[in-house]
Amino acid sequence: MDTYLGRSDVPTNTLLGPTVPPLCGACQNISYCDKACQTTDWPTHKNVCKPYSQCTTSSRPGRNHRRVLVFDVAASKPQFEWLAVTPDCKEPLAQGQFFDGGGTTRMYFEDSRLMYSVHLWQPLGPSPFASGGPNRAMDRLLGAEAAGVYRGTFIVVAYGVTDGGKNRRIVDAGCDVLQPVKQHLELRAGYKGPIFIAQPQERGPTLIWNT
């Protein structure tokens, strides 16, 4: 089980919420109520099962690194990678690790099945979350109606809450993040109402998309 700095990748049933083992035998990072539930989730979980096993805490480059899920525009599958963060774990140390400078577009949401809020980052562009080349990894994950909607590279970042909700800091993302991300993006792809709030940021132009 992966634990680090107070954040524990507690086994989570991606359909029903926190539960007890059995764990996925391969990644040891996600649990299910029974085999039928695990079988139902496998088409989604298989996208991150092996990548997670290749990015466990033993491979952490340093204390101020957190695991993020990357949907690289040049890749066919998502990969877990390490993001260098500031000492207070509130911001990335250098977004250029994945993006060039110029700010980011950020979409975030909360899900009761997760111990953290989910932020999706992308380079700031003329059409938020639709700029850049086709994202094959995203298209493979999402249903047919959402395929092609999201373009360019995405980073999925987990923010945990500390001090009674007063502070948020970047924590390790686990396999449990993928199913909520999939469901959220599929829902958002079909939503036609107002979906964003423009908000000034201390660290440069950033759009906060909150569905």
Backbone as a printed PyTorch tensor [residue, N CA C, xyz], in Angstrom:
tensor([[[  0.8440,  -1.1910,   0.0000],
         [  0.0000,   0.0000,   0.0000],
         [  0.8740,   1.2340,   0.0000]],

        [[  0.5440,   2.2320,  -0.7720],
         [  1.3670,   3.4030,  -0.9500],
         [  0.9650,   4.4890,   0.0480]],

        [[  1.8560,   4.8580,   0.9640],
         [  1.5850,   5.9530,   1.8890],
         [  2.7480,   6.9170,   1.8600]],

        [[  2.4580,   8.2120,   1.9690],
         [  3.5380,   9.2000,   1.9410],
         [  3.0280,  10.5220,   2.4670]],

        [[  3.6930,  11.0800,   3.4350],
         [  3.3800,  12.3960,   3.9810],
         [  1.9030,  12.5440,   4.3390]],

        [[  1.3620,  11.5540,   4.9750],
         [ -0.0130,  11.6560,   5.4500],
         [ -1.0610,  11.3060,   4.4270]],

        [[ -0.6620,  11.0680,   3.1700],
         [ -1.6310,  10.6880,   2.1480],
         [ -1.5460,   9.1940,   1.9230]],

        [[ -2.6320,   8.4790,   2.0490],
         [ -2.6570,   7.0370,   1.8470],
         [ -3.5640,   6.7020,   0.6830]],

        [[ -3.0480,   5.8880,  -0.2340],
         [ -3.8680,   5.4390,  -1.3460],
         [ -4.8110,   4.3580,  -0.8410]],

        [[ -5.7890,   4.7530,  -0.0490],
         [ -6.7250,   3.8110,   0.5500],
         [ -7.4850,   3.0830,  -0.5450]],

        [[ -7.5750,   1.7680,  -0.4820],
         [ -8.3250,   1.0350,  -1.5140],
         [ -9.7250,   1.6000,  -1.6810]],

        [[-10.1030,   1.8300,  -2.9090],
         [-11.3940,   2.4390,  -3.1950],
         [-12.1210,   1.6510,  -4.2680]],

        [[-13.3590,   1.3460,  -4.0170],
         [-14.1980,   0.7110,  -5.0160],
         [-14.6650,   1.8080,  -5.9570]],

        [[-14.2440,   1.7630,  -7.2160],
         [-14.5170,   2.8690,  -8.1240],
         [-15.9850,   3.0180,  -8.4570]],

        [[-16.8060,   2.0420,  -8.0770],
         [-18.2350,   2.1510,  -8.3550],
         [-19.0370,   2.4570,  -7.0970]],

        [[-18.5830,   2.0200,  -5.9500],
         [-19.3920,   2.1230,  -4.7470],
         [-18.7670,   2.9490,  -3.6330]],

        [[-17.4940,   3.3560,  -3.7590],
         [-16.8650,   4.1670,  -2.7360],
         [-15.9280,   3.3520,  -1.8680]],

        [[-15.4030,   3.9470,  -0.7710],
         [-14.4390,   3.2560,   0.0750],
         [-14.9710,   1.9190,   0.5800]],

        [[-14.1270,   0.9180,   0.5540],
         [-14.5250,  -0.4220,   0.9750],
         [-13.3100,  -1.1640,   1.4840]],

        [[-13.4250,  -2.4430,   1.6600],
         [-12.3290,  -3.2730,   2.1280],
         [-11.7920,  -4.0770,   0.9540]],

        [[-10.5820,  -4.6700,   1.0880],
         [-10.0550,  -5.5090,   0.0050],
         [-11.0540,  -6.5940,  -0.3580]],

        [[-10.9750,  -7.2800,  -1.4880],
         [ -9.7260,  -7.5850,  -2.1680],
         [ -9.1860,  -6.4710,  -3.0690]],

        [[ -7.8760,  -6.4130,  -3.1230],
         [ -7.1760,  -5.4630,  -3.9800],
         [ -7.0070,  -6.0310,  -5.3770]],

        [[ -6.7580,  -5.1410,  -6.3230],
         [ -6.2990,  -5.5760,  -7.6430],
         [ -4.9750,  -6.2900,  -7.4330]],

        [[ -4.8590,  -7.5000,  -7.9340],
         [ -3.6670,  -8.2930,  -7.6880],
         [ -2.4210,  -7.7540,  -8.3540]],

        [[ -2.5780,  -6.9290,  -9.3920],
         [ -1.4220,  -6.4330, -10.1270],
         [ -0.8510,  -5.1520,  -9.5140]],

        [[ -1.6810,  -4.1100,  -9.4150],
         [ -1.1730,  -2.8170,  -8.9330],
         [ -1.2630,  -2.6680,  -7.4170]],

        [[ -2.1270,  -3.4530,  -6.7630],
         [ -2.3090,  -3.3870,  -5.3100],
         [ -2.7400,  -1.9910,  -4.8520]],

        [[ -3.4770,  -1.2720,  -5.7100],
         [ -3.8070,   0.1130,  -5.3880],
         [ -5.2930,   0.4050,  -5.3990]],

        [[ -6.1110,  -0.5580,  -5.7880],
         [ -7.5370,  -0.3060,  -5.8670],
         [ -8.2760,  -1.5890,  -5.5040]],

        [[ -9.3870,  -1.4770,  -4.7960],
         [-10.1140,  -2.6700,  -4.3480],
         [-11.5460,  -2.6500,  -4.8540]],

        [[-12.1800,  -3.8040,  -4.8000],
         [-13.5290,  -3.9710,  -5.3210],
         [-14.3660,  -4.7800,  -4.3500]],

        [[-15.6820,  -4.6220,  -4.4650],
         [-16.5720,  -5.3650,  -3.5740],
         [-16.5960,  -6.8490,  -3.9240]],

        [[-16.4270,  -7.1630,  -5.2240],
         [-16.4050,  -8.5610,  -5.6320],
         [-15.8180,  -8.6520,  -7.0340]],

        [[-15.6820,  -9.8630,  -7.5460],
         [-15.0800, -10.0820,  -8.8600],
         [-15.9050,  -9.4500,  -9.9810]],

        [[-17.2300,  -9.4840,  -9.8360],
         [-18.0830,  -8.8950, -10.8690],
         [-17.8250,  -7.3950, -10.9950]],

        [[-17.6820,  -6.7400,  -9.8470],
         [-17.3970,  -5.3080,  -9.8420],
         [-16.0380,  -5.0350, -10.4830]],

        [[-15.0550,  -5.8650, -10.1770],
         [-13.7280,  -5.6950, -10.7500],
         [-13.7520,  -5.8910, -12.2620]],

        [[-14.5110,  -6.8740, -12.7090],
         [-14.6290,  -7.1260, -14.1470],
         [-15.2680,  -5.9450, -14.8650]],

        [[-16.2820,  -5.3500, -14.2280],
         [-16.9530,  -4.1920, -14.8170],
         [-15.9970,  -3.0180, -14.9880]],

        [[-15.1060,  -2.8480, -14.0240],
         [-14.1910,  -1.7000, -14.0550],
         [-12.9380,  -1.9440, -14.8830]],

        [[-12.6600,  -3.1880, -15.2310],
         [-11.3950,  -3.5020, -15.8900],
         [-11.1560,  -2.7250, -17.1890]],

        [[-12.1430,  -2.5360, -18.0810],
         [-11.8640,  -1.7710, -19.3030],
         [-11.2970,  -0.3770, -19.0320]],

        [[-11.6620,   0.2120, -17.8790],
         [-11.1000,   1.5050, -17.5000],
         [ -9.7910,   1.3280, -16.7390]],

        [[ -9.8040,   0.4670, -15.7420],
         [ -8.6310,   0.3230, -14.8710],
         [ -7.3990,  -0.1710, -15.6190]],

        [[ -7.5670,  -0.9660, -16.6540],
         [ -6.4120,  -1.5130, -17.3620],
         [ -5.5350,  -0.4240, -17.9690]],

        [[ -6.1030,   0.7750, -18.1490],
         [ -5.3240,   1.8820, -18.7000],
         [ -4.2590,   2.3870, -17.7360]],

        [[ -4.4520,   2.1560, -16.4290],
         [ -3.5130,   2.7010, -15.4400],
         [ -2.9060,   1.6330, -14.5320]],

        [[ -3.3510,   0.3970, -14.6350],
         [ -2.8820,  -0.6600, -13.7370],
         [ -1.3630,  -0.8480, -13.8430]],

        [[ -0.8690,  -1.1140, -15.0170],
         [  0.5730,  -1.3080, -15.2020],
         [  1.3410,  -0.0040, -15.0320]],

        [[  0.8750,   1.1230, -15.5920],
         [  1.6060,   2.3890, -15.3670],
         [  1.7820,   2.7220, -13.8890]],

        [[  0.7630,   2.4140, -13.0630],
         [  0.9010,   2.6930, -11.6350],
         [  2.0140,   1.8370, -11.0370]],

        [[  2.0580,   0.5790, -11.4000],
         [  3.0750,  -0.3260, -10.8630],
         [  4.4850,   0.1260, -11.2220]],

        [[  4.6060,   0.8770, -12.3060],
         [  5.9040,   1.3790, -12.7460],
         [  6.2460,   2.7310, -12.1160]],

        [[  5.3300,   3.2790, -11.3050],
         [  5.5450,   4.6040, -10.7250],
         [  5.1770,   4.5800,  -9.2450]],

        [[  5.6720,   3.5900,  -8.5100],
         [  5.4050,   3.4920,  -7.0820],
         [  6.3260,   4.4220,  -6.3080]],

        [[  6.0870,   4.5640,  -5.0200],
         [  6.8580,   5.5130,  -4.2230],
         [  8.3480,   5.1930,  -4.1740]],

        [[  8.7210,   3.9580,  -4.4300],
         [ 10.1410,   3.6170,  -4.4270],
         [ 10.9000,   4.3160,  -5.5450]],

        [[ 10.1660,   4.7790,  -6.5710],
         [ 10.8080,   5.4650,  -7.6900],
         [ 10.7040,   6.9830,  -7.5790]],

        [[ 10.1980,   7.4850,  -6.4490],
         [ 10.0370,   8.9280,  -6.2740],
         [ 11.4040,   9.6080,  -6.3470]],

        [[ 11.5720,  10.6200,  -7.2270],
         [ 12.8800,  11.2730,  -7.3770],
         [ 13.3290,  12.0280,  -6.1340]],

        [[ 12.3830,  12.5890,  -5.3830],
         [ 12.7340,  13.3580,  -4.1990],
         [ 11.5140,  13.6150,  -3.3500]],

        [[ 11.7360,  14.1730,  -2.1610],
         [ 10.6490,  14.3880,  -1.2220],
         [  9.5800,  15.3120,  -1.7900]],

        [[  9.9530,  16.3000,  -2.5600],
         [  8.9990,  17.2610,  -3.1110],
         [  8.5910,  16.8810,  -4.5260]],

        [[  8.1790,  15.6470,  -4.6960],
         [  7.6270,  15.1660,  -5.9620],
         [  6.3070,  14.4540,  -5.6640]],

        [[  5.3310,  14.6620,  -6.5230],
         [  4.0320,  14.0260,  -6.3600],
         [  3.6370,  13.3340,  -7.6650]],

        [[  2.9200,  12.2260,  -7.5090],
         [  2.5080,  11.4460,  -8.6700],
         [  1.3120,  12.0940,  -9.3580]],

        [[  1.4060,  12.2750, -10.6650],
         [  0.3060,  12.8150, -11.4620],
         [  0.0470,  11.8680, -12.6240]],

        [[ -1.1530,  11.9420, -13.1820],
         [ -1.5120,  11.1160, -14.3390],
         [ -1.4600,  11.9880, -15.5790]],

        [[ -0.6590,  11.5760, -16.5500],
         [ -0.4150,  12.3930, -17.7430],
         [ -1.0480,  11.7440, -18.9710]],

        [[ -1.8740,  12.5120, -19.6620],
         [ -2.4030,  12.1200, -20.9710],
         [ -1.6220,  12.9030, -22.0130]],

        [[ -0.4880,  12.3620, -22.4270],
         [  0.3750,  13.0490, -23.3740],
         [ -0.1900,  12.9390, -24.7800]],

        [[ -0.1660,  14.0430, -25.5000],
         [ -0.7460,  14.0530, -26.8390],
         [ -0.0320,  13.0920, -27.7800]],

        [[  1.2100,  12.7390, -27.4400],
         [  1.9830,  11.8460, -28.3040],
         [  1.8710,  10.3760, -27.9010]],

        [[  1.1130,  10.0920, -26.8240],
         [  1.0350,   8.7250, -26.3110],
         [ -0.3380,   8.1170, -26.5580]],

        [[ -0.3860,   6.7940, -26.5920],
         [ -1.6570,   6.1030, -26.8140],
         [ -2.3220,   5.6900, -25.5060]],

        [[ -1.5800,   5.7870, -24.3800],
         [ -2.1270,   5.4410, -23.0770],
         [ -1.6640,   6.4670, -22.0480]],

        [[ -2.4500,   6.6690, -20.9890],
         [ -2.0010,   7.5760, -19.9260],
         [ -0.8580,   6.9470, -19.1460]],

        [[ -0.0160,   7.7980, -18.5440],
         [  1.1080,   7.3310, -17.7510],
         [  1.1790,   8.1190, -16.4460]],

        [[  1.5530,   7.4480, -15.3670],
         [  1.8530,   8.1450, -14.1190],
         [  3.2850,   8.6600, -14.1910]],

        [[  3.4710,   9.9020, -13.7890],
         [  4.8010,  10.4990, -13.7550],
         [  4.9310,  11.3320, -12.4910]],

        [[  6.1750,  11.7540, -12.1970],
         [  6.4420,  12.5440, -11.0040],
         [  6.5080,  14.0240, -11.3410]],

        [[  5.7800,  14.8240, -10.5950],
         [  5.7550,  16.2750, -10.7650],
         [  6.5220,  16.9220,  -9.6200]],

        [[  7.5010,  17.7560,  -9.9410],
         [  8.2300,  18.4900,  -8.9080],
         [  7.3390,  19.6260,  -8.3960]],

        [[  7.2140,  19.7370,  -7.0700],
         [  6.3290,  20.7360,  -6.4740],
         [  7.1190,  21.6190,  -5.5070]],

        [[  6.5310,  22.7520,  -5.1440],
         [  7.1440,  23.6570,  -4.1870],
         [  7.2030,  23.0030,  -2.8060]],

        [[  8.0550,  23.4940,  -1.9050],
         [  8.1650,  22.8700,  -0.5740],
         [  6.8480,  22.7810,   0.1870]],

        [[  5.9360,  23.7500,  -0.0480],
         [  4.6370,  23.6730,   0.6270],
         [  3.6370,  22.8060,  -0.1220]],

        [[  4.0530,  22.2480,  -1.2620],
         [  3.2450,  21.3080,  -2.0570],
         [  1.9710,  21.9470,  -2.6190]],

        [[  1.9460,  23.2630,  -2.7570],
         [  0.7390,  23.9270,  -3.2430],
         [  0.7780,  24.2100,  -4.7420]],

        [[  1.9690,  24.2580,  -5.3290],
         [  2.0930,  24.5660,  -6.7440],
         [  3.2070,  23.7200,  -7.3540]],

        [[  3.1410,  23.5000,  -8.6640],
         [  4.2640,  22.8220,  -9.3220],
         [  5.5020,  23.7100,  -9.2730]],

        [[  6.6540,  23.1030,  -9.1410],
         [  7.8940,  23.8590,  -9.1100],
         [  8.2060,  24.4380, -10.4800]],

        [[  7.8690,  23.6880, -11.5170],
         [  8.1070,  24.1540, -12.8870],
         [  7.1260,  23.4580, -13.8160]],

        [[  6.0960,  24.2020, -14.2460],
         [  5.1240,  23.6010, -15.1600],
         [  5.7670,  23.2160, -16.4750]],

        [[  6.9360,  23.8300, -16.7820],
         [  7.6440,  23.5020, -18.0050],
         [  8.1070,  22.0640, -18.0610]],

        [[  8.0010,  21.3630, -16.9130],
         [  8.3200,  19.9420, -16.9120],
         [  7.4410,  19.2000, -17.9160]],

        [[  6.2060,  19.6710, -18.0820],
         [  5.2890,  19.0780, -19.0500],
         [  4.8370,  20.0800, -20.1070]],

        [[  4.7430,  21.3580, -19.7200],
         [  4.2490,  22.3970, -20.6200],
         [  5.2990,  23.4860, -20.7860]],

        [[  5.2230,  24.2240, -21.8990],
         [  5.9910,  25.4460, -22.0380],
         [  5.3480,  26.5180, -21.1670]],

        [[  6.0430,  27.6340, -20.9380],
         [  5.4900,  28.7110, -20.1250],
         [  4.2710,  29.3400, -20.7700]],

        [[  3.5980,  30.2250, -20.0320],
         [  2.4590,  30.9320, -20.6080],
         [  1.1510,  30.6840, -19.8970]],

        [[  1.1740,  29.9710, -18.7770],
         [ -0.0600,  29.7600, -18.0320],
         [ -0.7380,  28.4510, -18.3840]],

        [[ -1.7510,  28.1090, -17.6100],
         [ -2.4780,  26.8620, -17.8190],
         [ -3.9760,  27.1070, -17.7740]],

        [[ -4.6940,  26.2030, -18.4090],
         [ -6.1340,  26.1020, -18.2370],
         [ -6.3640,  24.9830, -17.2330]],

        [[ -7.2100,  25.2280, -16.2280],
         [ -7.4370,  24.2190, -15.2100],
         [ -8.9330,  23.9670, -15.0440]],

        [[ -9.3010,  22.7270, -15.0650],
         [-10.6610,  22.2930, -14.7710],
         [-10.5870,  21.4570, -13.4990]],

        [[-11.5120,  21.6590, -12.5790],
         [-11.4510,  20.8720, -11.3550],
         [-12.8310,  20.4060, -10.9420]],

        [[-12.8440,  19.3190, -10.1830],
         [-14.1040,  18.8040,  -9.6690],
         [-13.8360,  17.9900,  -8.4170]],

        [[-14.8840,  17.7590,  -7.6620],
         [-14.8240,  16.9290,  -6.4550],
         [-15.6640,  15.6740,  -6.7010]],

        [[-15.2630,  14.5720,  -6.0930],
         [-15.9940,  13.3150,  -6.2240],
         [-15.9890,  12.6330,  -4.8700]],

        [[-17.1530,  12.1970,  -4.4140],
         [-17.2750,  11.6130,  -3.0740],
         [-16.4900,  10.3160,  -2.9220]],

        [[-16.1130,   9.6950,  -4.0390],
         [-15.3670,   8.4480,  -3.9680],
         [-13.8790,   8.6640,  -3.7100]],

        [[-13.4320,   9.9100,  -3.8330],
         [-12.0100,  10.2050,  -3.7180],
         [-11.6870,  10.9510,  -2.4360]],

        [[-10.4430,  10.8130,  -1.9980],
         [ -9.9660,  11.5180,  -0.8150],
         [ -9.3940,  12.8870,  -1.1710]],

        [[ -9.4810,  13.2780,  -2.4290],
         [ -8.8970,  14.5370,  -2.8770],
         [ -9.7350,  15.1170,  -4.0060]],

        [[ -9.5310,  16.4080,  -4.2840],
         [-10.1720,  17.0110,  -5.4510],
         [ -9.2730,  16.7940,  -6.6660]],

        [[ -9.8620,  16.8340,  -7.8380],
         [ -9.1460,  16.5240,  -9.0690],
         [ -9.0270,  17.7780,  -9.9280]],

        [[ -7.8160,  18.0840, -10.3430],
         [ -7.5460,  19.2090, -11.2360],
         [ -6.9700,  18.6650, -12.5350]],

        [[ -7.5150,  19.1240, -13.6590],
         [ -6.9680,  18.7680, -14.9610],
         [ -6.3100,  20.0120, -15.5380]],

        [[ -5.0300,  19.9080, -15.8540],
         [ -4.2570,  21.0370, -16.3640],
         [ -3.9370,  20.8410, -17.8300]],

        [[ -3.9160,  21.9630, -18.5470],
         [ -3.5090,  21.9670, -19.9410],
         [ -2.9020,  23.3310, -20.2560]],

        [[ -1.9600,  23.4280, -21.2070],
         [ -1.4240,  24.7390, -21.5610],
         [ -2.5380,  25.6910, -21.9820]],

        [[ -2.4130,  26.9510, -21.5900],
         [ -3.3970,  27.9580, -21.9560],
         [ -3.4250,  28.1160, -23.4740]],

        [[ -4.6090,  27.9880, -24.0720],
         [ -4.7280,  28.0630, -25.5220],
         [ -5.9760,  28.8110, -25.9290]],

        [[ -6.1700,  29.0320, -27.2380],
         [ -7.3250,  29.8010, -27.7150],
         [ -8.6600,  29.1130, -27.4600]],

        [[ -8.6540,  27.7990, -27.3690],
         [ -9.8890,  27.0510, -27.1300],
         [ -9.6430,  26.0700, -25.9920]],

        [[-10.0320,  26.4240, -24.7460],
         [ -9.7000,  25.5930, -23.5870],
         [-10.0950,  24.1290, -23.7460]],

        [[ -9.1310,  23.2590, -23.5300],
         [ -9.2810,  21.8070, -23.5750],
         [ -9.6340,  21.2950, -24.9730]],

        [[ -9.4920,  22.1600, -25.9650],
         [ -9.7280,  21.7240, -27.3360],
         [ -8.6320,  22.2410, -28.2590]],

        [[ -7.4980,  22.6720, -27.6790],
         [ -6.3680,  23.1590, -28.4700],
         [ -5.2850,  22.0860, -28.5210]],

        [[ -4.5900,  22.0170, -29.6260],
         [ -3.5390,  21.0190, -29.7750],
         [ -3.9960,  19.8420, -30.6150]],

        [[ -3.1110,  18.8710, -30.7280],
         [ -3.4040,  17.7190, -31.5580],
         [ -4.3430,  16.7330, -30.8940]],

        [[ -4.8270,  15.7340, -31.6470],
         [ -5.7060,  14.7130, -31.0820],
         [ -5.0250,  13.9730, -29.9350]],

        [[ -5.7760,  13.6950, -28.8920],
         [ -5.2360,  12.9660, -27.7440],
         [ -5.7570,  11.5360, -27.8050]],

        [[ -4.9170,  10.6420, -28.3070],
         [ -5.3510,   9.2530, -28.5110],
         [ -5.6680,   8.5520, -27.1970]],

        [[ -4.8810,   8.8420, -26.1660],
         [ -5.1190,   8.2050, -24.8650],
         [ -6.4720,   8.6100, -24.3060]],

        [[ -6.8300,   9.8830, -24.4660],
         [ -8.1180,  10.3590, -23.9770],
         [ -9.2510,   9.7690, -24.8050]],

        [[ -9.0750,   9.7110, -26.1050],
         [-10.1170,   9.1730, -26.9760],
         [-10.3680,   7.6920, -26.6950]],

        [[ -9.3150,   6.9380, -26.3700],
         [ -9.4810,   5.5170, -26.0470],
         [-10.2420,   5.3210, -24.7570]],

        [[-10.0590,   6.2500, -23.8230],
         [-10.7000,   6.1340, -22.5150],
         [-12.1820,   6.4780, -22.5690]],

        [[-12.5200,   7.5280, -23.3060],
         [-13.8780,   8.0540, -23.2940],
         [-14.7810,   7.3290, -24.2780]],

        [[-16.0750,   7.4610, -24.0810],
         [-17.0500,   6.8740, -24.9850],
         [-17.0620,   7.5700, -26.3340]],

        [[-17.7620,   6.9740, -27.2790],
         [-17.7640,   7.4750, -28.6520],
         [-18.2580,   8.9130, -28.7440]],

        [[-19.2410,   9.2970, -27.9270],
         [-19.7970,  10.6440, -28.0160],
         [-18.8220,  11.7100, -27.5520]],

        [[-17.8570,  11.3360, -26.7100],
         [-16.8870,  12.3050, -26.1980],
         [-15.5550,  12.2440, -26.9330]],

        [[-15.3510,  11.2170, -27.7420],
         [-14.0900,  11.0750, -28.4620],
         [-13.8690,  12.2710, -29.3860]],

        [[-12.6720,  12.8230, -29.3580],
         [-12.3340,  13.9570, -30.2090],
         [-12.6510,  15.3070, -29.6060]],

        [[-13.3710,  15.3300, -28.4930],
         [-13.7420,  16.6020, -27.8630],
         [-12.5360,  17.2460, -27.1990]],

        [[-11.6860,  16.4430, -26.5470],
         [-10.5580,  16.9620, -25.7860],
         [ -9.2640,  16.7490, -26.5740]],

        [[ -8.5010,  17.8050, -26.7320],
         [ -7.2850,  17.7610, -27.5350],
         [ -6.1120,  18.3080, -26.7330]],

        [[ -4.9040,  17.9460, -27.1330],
         [ -3.7150,  18.4180, -26.4460],
         [ -3.3750,  17.5690, -25.2330]],

        [[ -2.2680,  17.8810, -24.5890],
         [ -1.8050,  17.1480, -23.4120],
         [ -2.5580,  17.5860, -22.1590]],

        [[ -2.9140,  16.6240, -21.3200],
         [ -3.5880,  16.8650, -20.0500],
         [ -2.7430,  16.3070, -18.9100]],

        [[ -2.7760,  16.9680, -17.7680],
         [ -2.2000,  16.4190, -16.5460],
         [ -3.2940,  16.3730, -15.4890]],

        [[ -3.4630,  15.2210, -14.8540],
         [ -4.4380,  15.0600, -13.7750],
         [ -3.6920,  15.1730, -12.4530]],

        [[ -4.0400,  16.2020, -11.6750],
         [ -3.3430,  16.5050, -10.4250],
         [ -4.3260,  16.3750,  -9.2680]],

        [[ -3.8960,  15.7140,  -8.1870],
         [ -4.7420,  15.5360,  -7.0040],
         [ -4.3700,  16.5640,  -5.9410]],

        [[ -5.3910,  17.2180,  -5.3920],
         [ -5.1910,  18.1800,  -4.3060],
         [ -5.8980,  17.6690,  -3.0590]],

        [[ -5.1370,  17.4160,  -2.0030],
         [ -5.7120,  17.0200,  -0.7250],
         [ -6.0200,  18.2400,   0.1100]],

        [[ -6.8840,  18.0690,   1.1120],
         [ -7.2940,  19.1660,   1.9880],
         [ -6.7180,  18.9270,   3.3740]],

        [[ -6.1050,  19.9630,   3.9410],
         [ -5.5490,  19.8780,   5.2860],
         [ -6.0760,  21.0330,   6.1320]],

        [[ -5.8200,  20.9740,   7.4170],
         [ -6.2090,  22.0390,   8.3540],
         [ -7.6930,  22.3690,   8.2530]],

        [[ -8.5140,  21.3460,   8.2760],
         [ -9.9510,  21.5730,   8.2630],
         [-10.4730,  22.2110,   6.9970]],

        [[ -9.8000,  21.9970,   5.8900],
         [-10.2610,  22.5450,   4.6140],
         [ -9.6670,  23.8860,   4.2610]],

        [[ -8.8010,  24.4390,   5.1400],
         [ -8.2390,  25.7640,   4.8820],
         [ -7.1190,  25.7310,   3.8470]],

        [[ -6.4200,  24.6300,   3.7650],
         [ -5.2770,  24.5330,   2.8660],
         [ -5.4190,  23.3420,   1.9300]],

        [[ -4.9560,  23.5450,   0.7250],
         [ -4.9230,  22.4620,  -0.2520],
         [ -3.4830,  22.2670,  -0.6930]],

        [[ -3.0880,  21.0350,  -0.8320],
         [ -1.7460,  20.7600,  -1.3020],
         [ -1.7830,  19.5870,  -2.2670]],

        [[ -0.8270,  19.5580,  -3.1540],
         [ -0.7540,  18.4940,  -4.1470],
         [ -0.3390,  17.1990,  -3.4600]],

        [[ -1.0830,  16.1400,  -3.7250],
         [ -0.7970,  14.8260,  -3.1550],
         [ -0.6570,  13.8190,  -4.2970]],

        [[ -0.2700,  12.6060,  -3.9710],
         [ -0.1260,  11.5670,  -4.9810],
         [ -1.4840,  11.1580,  -5.5370]],

        [[ -1.6050,  11.1300,  -6.8440],
         [ -2.7920,  10.5870,  -7.4980],
         [ -2.6400,   9.0750,  -7.6040]],

        [[ -3.7450,   8.3530,  -7.4290],
         [ -3.7190,   6.9000,  -7.5270],
         [ -4.6120,   6.4070,  -8.6450]],

        [[ -4.7260,   5.1040,  -8.7750],
         [ -5.5550,   4.5060,  -9.8230],
         [ -7.0280,   4.8860,  -9.6740]],

        [[ -7.4410,   5.2210,  -8.4510],
         [ -8.8450,   5.5480,  -8.2250],
         [ -9.3000,   6.8100,  -8.9280]],

        [[ -8.3560,   7.6060,  -9.4400],
         [ -8.7250,   8.8730, -10.0620],
         [ -9.3140,   8.6850, -11.4640]],

        [[ -8.9980,   7.5910, -12.1280],
         [ -9.3190,   7.4800, -13.5530],
         [-10.8120,   7.3670, -13.8300]],

        [[-11.5360,   6.5320, -13.0840],
         [-12.9640,   6.3700, -13.3470],
         [-13.7250,   7.6840, -13.1540]],

        [[-13.5060,   8.4370, -12.0670],
         [-14.1710,   9.7360, -11.9320],
         [-13.8000,  10.7200, -13.0430]],

        [[-12.5310,  10.7270, -13.4610],
         [-12.1230,  11.6000, -14.5680],
         [-12.8820,  11.2300, -15.8400]],

        [[-12.9490,   9.9510, -16.1300],
         [-13.6660,   9.4710, -17.3130],
         [-15.1280,   9.9090, -17.2810]],

        [[-15.7900,   9.6740, -16.1670],
         [-17.2070,  10.0030, -16.0570],
         [-17.4390,  11.5160, -16.1310]],

        [[-16.5620,  12.2790, -15.4990],
         [-16.7070,  13.7330, -15.5060],
         [-16.5370,  14.2970, -16.9170]],

        [[-15.5300,  13.8420, -17.6450],
         [-15.2780,  14.3710, -18.9820],
         [-16.3610,  13.9430, -19.9680]],

        [[-16.8740,  12.7370, -19.8130],
         [-17.9670,  12.3020, -20.6820],
         [-19.2160,  13.1500, -20.4280]],

        [[-19.5040,  13.4220, -19.1600],
         [-20.6540,  14.2540, -18.8260],
         [-20.4690,  15.6730, -19.3390]],

        [[-19.2950,  16.2090, -19.1580],
         [-19.0150,  17.5780, -19.5810],
         [-19.0780,  17.7150, -21.1040]],

        [[-18.6870,  16.6680, -21.8330],
         [-18.6820,  16.7340, -23.2980],
         [-20.0790,  16.9570, -23.8550]],

        [[-21.1070,  16.4790, -23.1280],
         [-22.4770,  16.6410, -23.6070],
         [-23.2110,  17.8070, -22.9880]],

        [[-22.5350,  18.5430, -22.0930],
         [-23.1810,  19.6600, -21.4010],
         [-23.0280,  20.9300, -22.2160]],

        [[-24.1200,  21.6650, -22.4190],
         [-24.0980,  22.8420, -23.2850],
         [-24.2770,  24.1620, -22.5280]],

        [[-24.4000,  24.0990, -21.2040],
         [-24.6030,  25.3120, -20.4240],
         [-23.3000,  26.0130, -20.1020]],

        [[-23.3530,  27.1290, -19.3460],
         [-22.1390,  27.8500, -18.9390],
         [-21.2960,  26.9870, -18.0230]],

        [[-19.9640,  26.9690, -18.2530],
         [-19.1300,  26.0340, -17.5190],
         [-17.8490,  26.6220, -16.9550]],

        [[-17.5810,  27.9150, -17.1430],
         [-16.3120,  28.3710, -16.6100],
         [-16.4190,  29.7360, -15.9590]],

        [[-15.4450,  29.9650, -15.0800],
         [-15.2950,  31.2490, -14.4240],
         [-13.8800,  31.7240, -14.6820]],

        [[-13.7120,  32.8980, -15.2580],
         [-12.3860,  33.4710, -15.4490],
         [-11.9850,  34.1530, -14.1510]],

        [[-10.7850,  33.8930, -13.7060],
         [-10.3630,  34.3890, -12.3990],
         [ -8.8890,  34.7700, -12.4540]],

        [[ -8.5150,  35.9680, -12.0010],
         [ -7.0880,  36.3330, -12.0120],
         [ -6.2870,  35.4490, -11.0830]],

        [[ -5.0650,  35.1390, -11.4910],
         [ -4.1990,  34.2800, -10.7060],
         [ -2.8670,  34.9690, -10.4420]],

        [[ -2.2680,  34.7050,  -9.2980],
         [ -1.0000,  35.3200,  -8.9600],
         [  0.1260,  34.8340,  -9.8570]],

        [[  0.0190,  33.6380, -10.3750],
         [  1.1080,  33.0390, -11.1370],
         [  0.8820,  33.1030, -12.6430]],

        [[  0.0980,  34.0590, -13.1060],
         [ -0.0910,  34.2000, -14.5360],
         [ -1.4920,  33.8220, -14.9600]],

        [[ -1.8040,  33.9890, -16.2430],
         [ -3.1750,  33.7450, -16.7080],
         [ -3.5660,  32.2830, -16.5920]],

        [[ -4.6780,  32.0680, -15.9510],
         [ -5.2060,  30.7120, -15.7920],
         [ -6.7170,  30.7790, -15.8410]],

        [[ -7.3250,  29.8990, -16.5890],
         [ -8.7630,  29.7760, -16.5940],
         [ -9.1560,  28.6500, -15.6550]],

        [[-10.0940,  28.9140, -14.7800],
         [-10.5870,  27.8880, -13.8710],
         [-11.9180,  27.4080, -14.3900]],

        [[-11.9730,  26.1910, -14.8330],
         [-13.2090,  25.5980, -15.3260],
         [-13.7950,  24.7620, -14.2040]],

        [[-14.9800,  25.1140, -13.7710],
         [-15.6110,  24.3920, -12.6760],
         [-16.9890,  23.9490, -13.1110]],

        [[-17.1370,  22.6410, -13.3840],
         [-18.4510,  22.1560, -13.8020],
         [-19.2050,  21.7130, -12.5740]]])
